[in-house]
């Protein structure tokens, strides 16, 4: 016995097709008009060099002792 799709599944599939076609149209349009666009990416290390107090932790009675991972700020413009 085969499983018949429920109406909501058919609706979702149809909506996904429409959304995919819309995205493809937008990508094609963006490719044509991208000649005047410029984009840039950057990142910088913002990990504090000295120990600092961690706000929001009332039970802490000392500054941070070590760095577990580096803290980066990233931007796209």
QUINOR-V865807 format. One record per run of one state. SS is the DSSP state (H for helix, E for strand, - for the rest). FROM is the first residue (numbers start at 1). TO is the last residue. Records with the same first field share a line. If there is no record, write none. Layout:
SS->FROM-TO + FROM-TO
//
This chain:
-->1-6 + 37-40 + 46-71 + 77-77
H->7-36
E->41-45 + 72-76
//
